Amino acid sequence: MSDSTITPWVVGNWKMNPMQVNAKQLINEFKELLNKNEISPAQCHLAVAPISIALHLVKDELKQASCAVHVVAQDVSRMPGTGAYTGEVSATLLKDSAIEHVLIGHSERREFFGDHPQVIREKVKHALAEGLTVIYCVGESLEQRENGQADQVVLQQICDIASCVTAEQWQQIVIAYEPIWAIGTGKTASPEDAQNMHAKIREGLKQLTTLGSTMPILYGGSVKPENAVELAACPDINGALVGGASLNAASFYQIAQAFAHTK
């Protein structure tokens, strides 16, 4: 079971959405909701992950929100520093731009863009070295779950990065468990199934670091206002990585409220 003092995270992954005019509208609608009923950082850490070319637009717009909302990069280069790497954005450049959080290892990056374990290790290593907070994504496919391999796959994905994380750096990591078969499908693991996997992740983390009991573990995979309260009530679910529902300000706010007031 997780430490009861863990502050939950609710992170909206906008993926390759939306157009800038719609992003501004979405942010303004979310700010209006927050300004009416503020969620304090002690209740829940709020964050959104826009496309890279909108990071600064979103960051500037959110400065006017009544409470802090972190801005998260959706990915980072495997290459450090600066150099002749056309199209890449390094952890150094994110830090220089005051972006202090990054998603790494999302299943779409693994599946469509060749982010195999060595690539992911390099991304994690450089992000941590720059002091970024890494939201590290893990999850199994439907085939792996049906073959009884879910636990093995997910725990191996966590072990994949252990060699590049120092004892102190584990405090810079947030784990996000997303069953791949539930991402964008409308399907979701039952709260019991999700809690079971989160508990196993928790035990795996405790084998790797003394900080294992205090690391946030988020659930992703079609999180919606309709299931957020039930998921938030699970002892080892410390927040949510929200996809489609984060593109609707009211839905995202309701999910944030569920975790802010359940934990």
Backbone as CSV, one residue per row, in Angstrom:
resi,resn,N_x,N_y,N_z,CA_x,CA_y,CA_z,C_x,C_y,C_z
1,MET,0.846,-1.191,0.000,0.000,0.000,0.000,0.880,1.239,0.000
2,SER,0.404,2.312,-0.671,1.185,3.537,-0.754,1.088,4.338,0.534
3,ASP,2.037,5.249,0.682,2.034,6.168,1.813,0.835,7.104,1.686
4,SER,0.077,7.245,2.753,-1.147,8.054,2.696,-0.861,9.540,2.519
5,THR,0.405,9.938,2.655,0.751,11.353,2.509,1.063,11.743,1.062
6,ILE,1.030,10.786,0.134,1.329,11.106,-1.267,0.257,12.047,-1.816
7,THR,0.692,13.178,-2.368,-0.240,14.094,-3.022,-0.501,13.587,-4.435
8,PRO,-1.760,13.398,-4.819,-2.044,12.861,-6.154,-1.693,13.837,-7.271
9,TRP,-1.506,13.275,-8.444,-1.275,14.043,-9.671,-2.426,13.772,-10.638
10,VAL,-2.872,14.799,-11.337,-3.776,14.610,-12.470,-3.150,15.349,-13.646
11,VAL,-2.763,14.572,-14.657,-1.998,15.089,-15.789,-2.799,14.874,-17.067
12,GLY,-3.017,15.931,-17.813,-3.716,15.815,-19.092,-2.726,15.695,-20.234
13,ASN,-2.762,14.565,-20.937,-1.905,14.351,-22.103,-2.707,14.694,-23.350
14,TRP,-2.410,15.851,-23.922,-3.180,16.316,-25.081,-2.783,15.616,-26.371
15,LYS,-1.670,14.899,-26.359,-1.169,14.189,-27.548,-1.044,15.184,-28.717
16,MET,-1.393,14.796,-29.939,-1.224,15.705,-31.083,-2.507,16.516,-31.296
17,ASN,-2.910,17.192,-30.238,-4.106,18.032,-30.211,-3.799,19.227,-29.316
18,PRO,-4.651,20.269,-29.327,-5.545,20.662,-30.416,-4.881,21.774,-31.215
19,MET,-5.632,22.422,-32.123,-5.136,23.618,-32.800,-4.960,24.731,-31.753
20,GLN,-4.103,25.709,-32.036,-3.775,26.715,-31.027,-4.993,27.486,-30.546
21,VAL,-5.891,27.851,-31.468,-7.071,28.605,-31.043,-7.914,27.772,-30.076
22,ASN,-7.983,26.463,-30.315,-8.736,25.579,-29.427,-7.995,25.360,-28.114
23,ALA,-6.660,25.362,-28.178,-5.870,25.221,-26.950,-6.118,26.416,-26.032
24,LYS,-6.144,27.604,-26.595,-6.407,28.801,-25.792,-7.789,28.737,-25.150
25,GLN,-8.769,28.309,-25.939,-10.127,28.197,-25.403,-10.188,27.171,-24.287
26,LEU,-9.538,26.038,-24.492,-9.512,24.977,-23.489,-8.868,25.481,-22.195
27,ILE,-7.752,26.174,-22.316,-7.071,26.691,-21.132,-7.942,27.710,-20.406
28,ASN,-8.563,28.608,-21.162,-9.397,29.633,-20.540,-10.586,29.013,-19.808
29,GLU,-11.190,27.989,-20.397,-12.314,27.309,-19.739,-11.847,26.617,-18.458
30,PHE,-10.664,26.015,-18.509,-10.134,25.340,-17.329,-9.790,26.354,-16.237
31,LYS,-9.212,27.487,-16.637,-8.890,28.535,-15.659,-10.152,29.054,-14.978
32,GLU,-11.224,29.220,-15.744,-12.475,29.703,-15.159,-12.984,28.742,-14.089
33,LEU,-12.887,27.460,-14.361,-13.328,26.466,-13.383,-12.447,26.504,-12.136
34,LEU,-11.144,26.617,-12.331,-10.229,26.685,-11.191,-10.449,27.953,-10.374
35,ASN,-10.721,29.048,-11.050,-10.914,30.316,-10.354,-12.190,30.316,-9.513
36,LYS,-13.152,29.487,-9.911,-14.389,29.378,-9.128,-14.202,28.488,-7.901
37,ASN,-13.386,27.467,-8.060,-13.199,26.513,-6.968,-11.776,25.978,-7.047
38,GLU,-10.866,26.691,-6.435,-9.443,26.395,-6.536,-9.100,25.025,-5.941
39,ILE,-8.181,24.322,-6.601,-7.614,23.080,-6.083,-6.207,23.394,-5.612
40,SER,-5.930,23.218,-4.344,-4.625,23.599,-3.816,-3.580,22.540,-4.153
41,PRO,-2.297,22.939,-4.232,-1.226,21.971,-4.486,-1.150,20.886,-3.419
42,ALA,-1.640,21.172,-2.233,-1.645,20.156,-1.174,-2.690,19.081,-1.445
43,GLN,-3.726,19.437,-2.210,-4.780,18.473,-2.545,-4.419,17.638,-3.766
44,CYS,-3.851,18.295,-4.778,-3.586,17.601,-6.041,-2.643,18.435,-6.891
45,HIS,-1.638,17.784,-7.482,-0.782,18.442,-8.469,-1.476,18.372,-9.828
46,LEU,-1.664,19.512,-10.463,-2.309,19.563,-11.773,-1.260,19.810,-12.846
47,ALA,-1.440,19.181,-14.016,-0.488,19.368,-15.100,-1.154,19.061,-16.433
48,VAL,-0.656,19.701,-17.482,-1.093,19.401,-18.844,0.134,19.234,-19.722
49,ALA,0.019,18.352,-20.714,1.128,18.078,-21.633,0.685,18.411,-23.053
50,PRO,0.946,19.639,-23.510,0.574,20.031,-24.870,1.644,19.627,-25.887
51,ILE,1.343,19.839,-27.155,2.343,19.603,-28.189,3.522,20.557,-27.974
52,SER,4.693,20.191,-28.481,5.913,20.944,-28.164,5.840,22.396,-28.616
53,ILE,5.214,22.661,-29.774,5.186,24.039,-30.270,4.204,24.908,-29.485
54,ALA,3.439,24.311,-28.578,2.497,25.082,-27.761,2.920,25.162,-26.299
55,LEU,4.085,24.643,-25.956,4.503,24.617,-24.552,4.512,26.018,-23.940
56,HIS,5.100,26.968,-24.650,5.194,28.317,-24.088,3.853,29.027,-24.092
57,LEU,3.076,28.826,-25.146,1.741,29.428,-25.182,0.929,28.977,-23.975
58,VAL,0.941,27.676,-23.729,0.164,27.118,-22.623,0.724,27.598,-21.289
59,LYS,2.044,27.598,-21.168,2.659,28.040,-19.908,2.289,29.489,-19.600
60,ASP,2.339,30.360,-20.620,2.006,31.767,-20.418,0.540,31.943,-20.047
61,GLU,-0.345,31.211,-20.719,-1.780,31.326,-20.437,-2.104,30.859,-19.022
62,LEU,-1.404,29.836,-18.565,-1.714,29.262,-17.252,-1.153,30.088,-16.092
63,LYS,-0.300,31.059,-16.397,0.205,31.926,-15.335,-0.932,32.671,-14.639
64,GLN,-2.036,32.851,-15.347,-3.168,33.596,-14.801,-4.148,32.710,-14.032
65,ALA,-3.853,31.432,-13.942,-4.741,30.536,-13.187,-4.590,30.809,-11.692
66,SER,-5.649,30.525,-10.945,-5.645,30.816,-9.508,-4.772,29.849,-8.722
67,CYS,-4.387,28.730,-9.325,-3.479,27.785,-8.671,-2.501,27.249,-9.711
68,ALA,-1.427,26.666,-9.229,-0.359,26.230,-10.121,-0.803,25.051,-10.989
69,VAL,-0.516,25.149,-12.279,-0.722,24.042,-13.208,0.588,23.843,-13.954
70,HIS,1.214,22.688,-13.754,2.498,22.414,-14.400,2.289,22.159,-15.890
71,VAL,3.310,22.501,-16.666,3.303,22.228,-18.099,4.355,21.158,-18.373
72,VAL,3.932,20.097,-19.049,4.749,18.893,-19.231,5.051,18.683,-20.712
73,ALA,6.305,18.429,-21.051,6.655,18.046,-22.418,6.234,16.599,-22.653
74,GLN,5.751,16.314,-23.857,5.283,14.959,-24.161,6.418,13.987,-24.448
75,ASP,7.607,14.518,-24.705,8.745,13.646,-25.008,10.016,14.476,-24.909
76,VAL,11.160,13.825,-24.993,12.454,14.496,-24.947,13.436,13.697,-25.793
77,SER,14.451,14.362,-26.294,15.463,13.690,-27.104,16.298,12.723,-26.264
78,ARG,16.831,11.715,-26.917,17.795,10.831,-26.261,19.179,11.470,-26.226
79,MET,19.340,12.565,-26.970,20.634,13.243,-27.050,20.688,14.364,-26.015
80,PRO,21.830,14.515,-25.324,21.951,15.562,-24.308,22.382,16.897,-24.896
81,GLY,22.261,17.930,-24.104,22.838,19.228,-24.448,22.270,19.843,-25.707
82,THR,23.158,20.392,-26.528,22.776,20.982,-27.812,23.657,20.366,-28.891
83,GLY,23.276,20.537,-30.147,24.094,19.967,-31.205,23.335,19.803,-32.499
84,ALA,23.953,19.084,-33.433,23.406,18.930,-34.784,22.434,17.754,-34.842
85,TYR,21.277,17.941,-34.199,20.269,16.877,-34.149,18.930,17.470,-34.580
86,THR,18.769,17.609,-35.872,17.607,18.295,-36.443,16.297,17.701,-35.942
87,GLY,15.432,18.569,-35.491,14.108,18.154,-35.050,14.016,17.728,-33.604
88,GLU,15.151,17.641,-32.904,15.157,17.153,-31.534,15.066,18.299,-30.517
89,VAL,14.519,17.987,-29.351,14.495,18.920,-28.226,15.054,18.179,-27.021
90,SER,16.187,18.638,-26.525,16.865,17.930,-25.438,16.331,18.344,-24.080
91,ALA,16.706,17.580,-23.059,16.357,17.928,-21.684,16.989,19.265,-21.300
92,THR,18.177,19.528,-21.808,18.848,20.800,-21.548,18.013,21.967,-22.051
93,LEU,17.454,21.820,-23.256,16.649,22.888,-23.844,15.309,23.031,-23.129
94,LEU,14.724,21.931,-22.687,13.486,22.022,-21.909,13.734,22.792,-20.616
95,LYS,14.813,22.435,-19.929,15.151,23.113,-18.678,15.400,24.590,-18.918
96,ASP,16.099,24.906,-19.995,16.405,26.290,-20.334,15.129,27.083,-20.629
97,SER,14.094,26.379,-21.066,12.810,27.017,-21.371,11.836,26.957,-20.204
98,ALA,12.348,26.582,-19.025,11.537,26.523,-17.796,10.429,25.478,-17.874
99,ILE,10.664,24.417,-18.670,9.771,23.258,-18.677,10.444,22.204,-17.816
100,GLU,9.823,21.839,-16.718,10.499,21.023,-15.710,9.905,19.627,-15.548
101,HIS,8.963,19.254,-16.413,8.343,17.931,-16.339,8.271,17.347,-17.745
102,VAL,8.429,16.033,-17.853,8.399,15.399,-19.166,7.841,13.982,-19.067
103,LEU,7.031,13.614,-20.071,6.572,12.230,-20.224,7.654,11.441,-20.956
104,ILE,7.934,10.247,-20.484,8.875,9.363,-21.179,8.305,7.937,-21.150
105,GLY,8.424,7.256,-22.284,8.043,5.847,-22.341,6.593,5.584,-22.652
106,HIS,5.848,6.601,-23.105,4.445,6.354,-23.435,4.346,5.259,-24.489
107,SER,3.303,4.457,-24.405,3.170,3.296,-25.300,3.160,3.703,-26.769
108,GLU,2.634,4.896,-27.070,2.623,5.341,-28.468,4.035,5.649,-28.952
109,ARG,4.886,6.143,-28.069,6.284,6.354,-28.414,6.990,5.010,-28.598
110,ARG,6.678,4.064,-27.736,7.300,2.742,-27.846,6.878,2.044,-29.136
111,GLU,5.577,2.116,-29.453,5.039,1.353,-30.575,5.327,1.995,-31.928
112,PHE,5.134,3.313,-32.041,5.198,3.966,-33.345,6.542,4.625,-33.654
113,PHE,7.349,4.898,-32.629,8.557,5.683,-32.858,9.835,5.004,-32.370
114,GLY,9.747,3.717,-32.096,10.952,2.940,-31.823,11.635,3.220,-30.506
115,ASP,10.878,3.665,-29.513,11.481,3.918,-28.206,11.674,2.606,-27.446
116,HIS,12.741,1.896,-27.800,13.059,0.642,-27.124,13.774,0.960,-25.814
117,PRO,13.984,-0.019,-24.953,14.524,0.258,-23.616,15.792,1.096,-23.577
118,GLN,16.730,0.876,-24.496,17.974,1.660,-24.455,17.706,3.129,-24.746
119,VAL,16.833,3.398,-25.712,16.462,4.789,-26.017,15.821,5.432,-24.796
120,ILE,14.909,4.703,-24.167,14.211,5.228,-22.996,15.184,5.490,-21.853
121,ARG,16.129,4.590,-21.650,17.129,4.801,-20.593,17.902,6.097,-20.823
122,GLU,18.286,6.337,-22.068,19.048,7.550,-22.364,18.198,8.797,-22.121
123,LYS,16.931,8.741,-22.501,16.043,9.882,-22.268,15.880,10.141,-20.771
124,VAL,15.645,9.087,-20.025,15.468,9.225,-18.579,16.736,9.762,-17.932
125,LYS,17.870,9.209,-18.316,19.157,9.621,-17.733,19.389,11.114,-17.910
126,HIS,19.201,11.624,-19.134,19.482,13.026,-19.403,18.433,13.936,-18.762
127,ALA,17.183,13.498,-18.743,16.133,14.304,-18.109,16.398,14.456,-16.615
128,LEU,16.744,13.365,-15.969,17.032,13.418,-14.534,18.266,14.254,-14.238
129,ALA,19.269,14.141,-15.091,20.498,14.905,-14.892,20.239,16.407,-14.957
130,GLU,19.235,16.809,-15.738,18.881,18.224,-15.829,17.923,18.653,-14.719
131,GLY,17.553,17.702,-13.868,16.661,18.042,-12.761,15.194,18.011,-13.101
132,LEU,14.846,17.451,-14.270,13.439,17.374,-14.654,12.721,16.286,-13.856
133,THR,11.430,16.464,-13.677,10.581,15.399,-13.138,10.114,14.549,-14.304
134,VAL,10.333,13.252,-14.217,9.968,12.316,-15.283,8.677,11.595,-14.919
135,ILE,7.694,11.710,-15.784,6.485,10.894,-15.651,6.702,9.702,-16.574
136,TYR,7.044,8.572,-15.975,7.491,7.392,-16.720,6.331,6.434,-16.924
137,CYS,6.017,6.164,-18.198,4.837,5.383,-18.549,5.176,3.904,-18.748
138,VAL,4.341,3.050,-18.200,4.480,1.598,-18.357,3.102,1.013,-18.654
139,GLY,3.087,-0.158,-19.264,1.801,-0.798,-19.534,1.932,-1.976,-20.477
140,GLU,0.937,-2.858,-20.429,0.954,-4.081,-21.230,-0.104,-4.037,-22.328
141,SER,0.131,-4.804,-23.383,-0.854,-4.933,-24.463,-1.928,-5.940,-24.070
142,LEU,-2.996,-5.975,-24.847,-4.068,-6.938,-24.594,-3.543,-8.370,-24.733
143,GLU,-2.703,-8.603,-25.744,-2.142,-9.943,-25.945,-1.293,-10.358,-24.750
144,GLN,-0.491,-9.462,-24.253,0.343,-9.775,-23.089,-0.497,-10.048,-21.857
145,ARG,-1.576,-9.286,-21.695,-2.462,-9.532,-20.540,-3.144,-10.889,-20.668
146,GLU,-3.653,-11.203,-21.855,-4.356,-12.471,-22.057,-3.415,-13.668,-21.919
147,ASN,-2.130,-13.447,-22.175,-1.142,-14.525,-22.034,-0.574,-14.620,-20.621
148,GLY,-1.124,-13.827,-19.704,-0.673,-13.873,-18.324,0.671,-13.219,-18.087
149,GLN,1.077,-12.317,-19.008,2.406,-11.701,-18.919,2.361,-10.265,-18.391
150,ALA,1.203,-9.759,-18.007,1.057,-8.340,-17.667,2.013,-7.916,-16.565
151,ASP,2.035,-8.664,-15.475,2.897,-8.293,-14.339,4.356,-8.274,-14.759
152,GLN,4.771,-9.306,-15.472,6.168,-9.428,-15.896,6.566,-8.265,-16.801
153,VAL,5.704,-7.929,-17.751,6.007,-6.866,-18.711,6.138,-5.519,-18.005
154,VAL,5.177,-5.206,-17.155,5.154,-3.899,-16.490,6.329,-3.751,-15.534
155,LEU,6.596,-4.775,-14.751,7.710,-4.696,-13.807,9.059,-4.645,-14.526
156,GLN,9.154,-5.319,-15.676,10.390,-5.247,-16.460,10.602,-3.836,-16.999
157,GLN,9.528,-3.177,-17.408,9.656,-1.812,-17.913,10.196,-0.876,-16.828
158,ILE,9.805,-1.127,-15.584,10.344,-0.322,-14.486,11.816,-0.668,-14.245
159,CYS,12.126,-1.946,-14.258,13.523,-2.368,-14.074,14.419,-1.847,-15.199
160,ASP,13.842,-1.629,-16.393,14.622,-1.158,-17.536,15.357,0.148,-17.248
161,ILE,14.782,1.000,-16.386,15.407,2.301,-16.146,16.236,2.343,-14.852
162,ALA,16.188,1.258,-14.078,16.835,1.276,-12.760,18.326,1.566,-12.845
163,SER,18.967,1.107,-13.897,20.421,1.271,-14.002,20.844,2.715,-14.238
164,CYS,19.916,3.573,-14.655,20.294,4.964,-14.944,19.693,5.945,-13.940
165,VAL,19.141,5.433,-12.850,18.539,6.290,-11.820,19.336,6.133,-10.534
166,THR,19.845,7.240,-10.005,20.573,7.180,-8.742,19.581,7.082,-7.585
167,ALA,20.104,6.775,-6.411,19.237,6.636,-5.235,18.424,7.903,-4.993
168,GLU,19.051,9.072,-5.176,18.358,10.337,-4.931,17.371,10.681,-6.041
169,GLN,17.656,10.221,-7.263,16.836,10.626,-8.402,15.467,9.952,-8.456
170,TRP,15.263,8.894,-7.701,13.942,8.259,-7.703,12.863,9.239,-7.260
171,GLN,13.235,10.243,-6.473,12.245,11.224,-6.031,11.801,12.146,-7.163
172,GLN,12.500,12.099,-8.305,12.126,12.891,-9.478,11.234,12.106,-10.433
173,ILE,10.809,10.903,-10.042,10.051,10.051,-10.951,8.634,9.829,-10.447
174,VAL,7.691,9.975,-11.372,6.294,9.609,-11.166,6.005,8.476,-12.143
175,ILE,5.413,7.396,-11.676,5.069,6.269,-12.554,3.631,6.437,-13.052
176,ALA,3.425,6.182,-14.324,2.065,6.194,-14.883,1.794,4.840,-15.521
177,TYR,0.870,4.080,-14.928,0.503,2.773,-15.487,-0.680,2.944,-16.434
178,GLU,-0.460,2.584,-17.698,-1.517,2.650,-18.699,-1.626,1.308,-19.418
179,PRO,-2.640,0.517,-19.111,-2.850,-0.691,-19.913,-3.112,-0.276,-21.363
180,ILE,-2.262,-0.712,-22.271,-2.315,-0.230,-23.650,-3.677,-0.484,-24.286
181,TRP,-4.296,-1.606,-23.921,-5.582,-1.958,-24.509,-6.710,-1.033,-24.061
182,ALA,-6.450,-0.170,-23.096,-7.482,0.738,-22.597,-7.244,2.184,-23.015
183,ILE,-6.181,2.443,-23.786,-5.874,3.820,-24.170,-6.699,4.209,-25.389
184,GLY,-7.598,5.164,-25.202,-8.403,5.681,-26.305,-9.431,4.714,-26.842
185,THR,-9.670,3.621,-26.145,-10.619,2.620,-26.636,-11.979,2.729,-25.967
186,GLY,-12.046,3.498,-24.887,-13.280,3.546,-24.105,-13.331,2.448,-23.069
187,LYS,-12.406,1.485,-23.186,-12.327,0.424,-22.190,-11.478,0.905,-21.025
188,THR,-11.703,0.359,-19.877,-10.856,0.677,-18.732,-10.725,-0.559,-17.868
189,ALA,-9.574,-0.711,-17.257,-9.442,-1.793,-16.287,-10.404,-1.514,-15.141
190,SER,-10.953,-2.560,-14.567,-11.808,-2.347,-13.404,-10.959,-1.738,-12.292
191,PRO,-11.569,-1.002,-11.360,-10.793,-0.472,-10.240,-10.024,-1.563,-9.509
192,GLU,-10.606,-2.760,-9.424,-9.925,-3.866,-8.745,-8.680,-4.296,-9.519
193,ASP,-8.805,-4.409,-10.851,-7.656,-4.787,-11.678,-6.571,-3.707,-11.631
194,ALA,-6.997,-2.448,-11.706,-6.041,-1.348,-11.675,-5.309,-1.309,-10.341
195,GLN,-6.056,-1.436,-9.254,-5.441,-1.434,-7.926,-4.481,-2.604,-7.767
196,ASN,-4.848,-3.755,-8.276,-3.988,-4.937,-8.182,-2.645,-4.682,-8.867
197,MET,-2.679,-4.094,-10.075,-1.430,-3.813,-10.784,-0.639,-2.722,-10.062
198,HIS,-1.321,-1.705,-9.575,-0.621,-0.634,-8.861,0.065,-1.172,-7.607
199,ALA,-0.590,-2.088,-6.922,0.017,-2.677,-5.720,1.276,-3.460,-6.090
200,LYS,1.249,-4.161,-7.225,2.425,-4.908,-7.667,3.557,-3.966,-8.083
201,ILE,3.185,-2.863,-8.739,4.190,-1.865,-9.086,4.815,-1.295,-7.817
202,ARG,3.974,-1.026,-6.831,4.467,-0.488,-5.558,5.492,-1.440,-4.919
203,GLU,5.171,-2.721,-4.901,6.096,-3.688,-4.323,7.377,-3.773,-5.138
204,GLY,7.253,-3.679,-6.464,8.443,-3.682,-7.313,9.331,-2.480,-7.057
205,LEU,8.717,-1.311,-6.875,9.490,-0.105,-6.589,10.218,-0.218,-5.263
206,LYS,9.575,-0.832,-4.296,10.215,-0.985,-2.983,11.451,-1.863,-3.057
207,GLN,11.495,-2.746,-4.051,12.686,-3.582,-4.228,13.835,-2.799,-4.859
208,LEU,13.503,-1.681,-5.522,14.512,-0.909,-6.235,14.989,0.317,-5.474
209,THR,14.127,0.868,-4.623,14.466,2.125,-3.956,13.780,2.235,-2.598
210,THR,14.440,2.888,-1.685,13.844,3.130,-0.364,12.708,4.146,-0.458
211,LEU,12.588,4.810,-1.603,11.515,5.784,-1.811,10.267,5.143,-2.422
212,GLY,10.286,3.819,-2.573,9.206,3.126,-3.262,7.822,3.340,-2.674
213,SER,7.743,3.522,-1.370,6.428,3.673,-0.742,5.863,5.075,-0.896
214,THR,6.690,6.032,-1.328,6.234,7.420,-1.421,6.155,7.937,-2.856
215,MET,6.483,7.082,-3.835,6.428,7.516,-5.234,4.995,7.474,-5.757
216,PRO,4.522,8.536,-6.395,3.175,8.508,-6.964,3.086,7.522,-8.126
217,ILE,1.988,6.775,-8.179,1.709,5.877,-9.298,0.339,6.273,-9.860
218,LEU,0.331,6.764,-11.087,-0.895,7.241,-11.721,-1.518,6.147,-12.578
219,TYR,-2.831,6.214,-12.729,-3.513,5.289,-13.640,-3.940,6.044,-14.895
220,GLY,-3.719,5.424,-16.045,-4.182,5.977,-17.319,-4.919,4.900,-18.093
221,GLY,-5.672,5.315,-19.073,-6.420,4.341,-19.868,-7.904,4.613,-19.781
222,SER,-8.376,5.624,-20.553,-9.796,5.991,-20.578,-10.323,6.397,-19.204
223,VAL,-9.550,7.219,-18.504,-10.045,7.806,-17.262,-11.062,8.884,-17.618
224,LYS,-12.224,8.827,-16.989,-13.322,9.744,-17.266,-13.940,10.200,-15.947
225,PRO,-14.742,11.265,-15.976,-15.427,11.675,-14.742,-16.266,10.543,-14.148
226,GLU,-16.780,9.667,-15.022,-17.666,8.589,-14.559,-16.944,7.527,-13.737
227,ASN,-15.631,7.361,-13.952,-14.918,6.334,-13.180,-13.848,6.912,-12.256
228,ALA,-13.677,8.234,-12.271,-12.577,8.853,-11.527,-12.702,8.667,-10.019
229,VAL,-13.903,8.819,-9.480,-14.071,8.717,-8.024,-13.730,7.310,-7.542
230,GLU,-14.183,6.318,-8.290,-13.923,4.926,-7.906,-12.436,4.601,-8.000
231,LEU,-11.768,5.105,-9.047,-10.333,4.880,-9.189,-9.569,5.617,-8.089
232,ALA,-9.997,6.826,-7.781,-9.310,7.627,-6.766,-9.388,6.991,-5.383
233,ALA,-10.414,6.188,-5.163,-10.586,5.558,-3.850,-9.627,4.391,-3.630
234,CYS,-8.977,3.914,-4.688,-8.053,2.782,-4.559,-6.773,3.239,-3.860
235,PRO,-6.295,2.483,-2.882,-5.184,2.952,-2.045,-3.870,3.168,-2.762
236,ASP,-3.603,2.433,-3.848,-2.325,2.581,-4.530,-2.419,3.372,-5.832
237,ILE,-3.580,3.959,-6.107,-3.738,4.810,-7.286,-3.628,6.255,-6.822
238,ASN,-2.533,6.899,-7.204,-2.211,8.233,-6.689,-2.415,9.322,-7.731
239,GLY,-3.402,9.128,-8.594,-3.676,10.138,-9.596,-3.968,9.515,-10.942
240,ALA,-4.030,10.370,-11.973,-4.429,9.895,-13.298,-3.647,10.599,-14.392
241,LEU,-3.306,9.845,-15.434,-2.805,10.404,-16.683,-3.971,10.319,-17.651
242,VAL,-4.511,11.468,-18.009,-5.789,11.545,-18.714,-5.557,11.908,-20.177
243,GLY,-6.133,11.133,-21.080,-6.013,11.411,-22.503,-7.161,12.247,-23.020
244,GLY,-8.099,11.595,-23.724,-9.185,12.304,-24.390,-9.997,13.215,-23.491
245,ALA,-10.252,12.784,-22.262,-11.075,13.590,-21.356,-10.383,14.882,-20.944
246,SER,-9.064,14.980,-21.128,-8.368,16.217,-20.770,-8.555,17.303,-21.820
247,LEU,-9.132,16.952,-22.981,-9.398,17.937,-24.022,-10.748,18.613,-23.825
248,ASN,-11.423,18.258,-22.753,-12.659,18.910,-22.349,-12.432,19.473,-20.954
249,ALA,-12.500,20.787,-20.814,-12.144,21.428,-19.549,-12.993,20.927,-18.395
250,ALA,-14.289,20.778,-18.609,-15.177,20.346,-17.531,-14.860,18.926,-17.094
251,SER,-14.617,18.052,-18.054,-14.297,16.661,-17.720,-12.982,16.570,-16.960
252,PHE,-11.970,17.286,-17.449,-10.660,17.260,-16.793,-10.763,17.807,-15.374
253,TYR,-11.518,18.877,-15.209,-11.691,19.476,-13.887,-12.399,18.512,-12.940
254,GLN,-13.404,17.803,-13.426,-14.121,16.838,-12.586,-13.201,15.709,-12.132
255,ILE,-12.334,15.255,-13.019,-11.373,14.202,-12.659,-10.416,14.730,-11.582
256,ALA,-9.936,15.960,-11.777,-9.044,16.558,-10.782,-9.735,16.691,-9.443
257,GLN,-10.988,17.105,-9.461,-11.754,17.216,-8.220,-11.894,15.870,-7.526
258,ALA,-12.120,14.822,-8.302,-12.280,13.488,-7.726,-11.041,13.083,-6.938
259,PHE,-9.860,13.312,-7.502,-8.635,12.920,-6.795,-8.287,13.894,-5.683
260,ALA,-8.588,15.174,-5.871,-8.282,16.165,-4.842,-9.093,15.931,-3.584
261,HIS,-10.313,15.444,-3.743,-11.208,15.330,-2.581,-11.393,13.908,-2.087
262,THR,-10.837,12.922,-2.816,-10.933,11.536,-2.353,-9.728,11.160,-1.526
263,LYS,-8.557,11.658,-1.915,-7.314,11.302,-1.220,-7.159,12.099,0.061
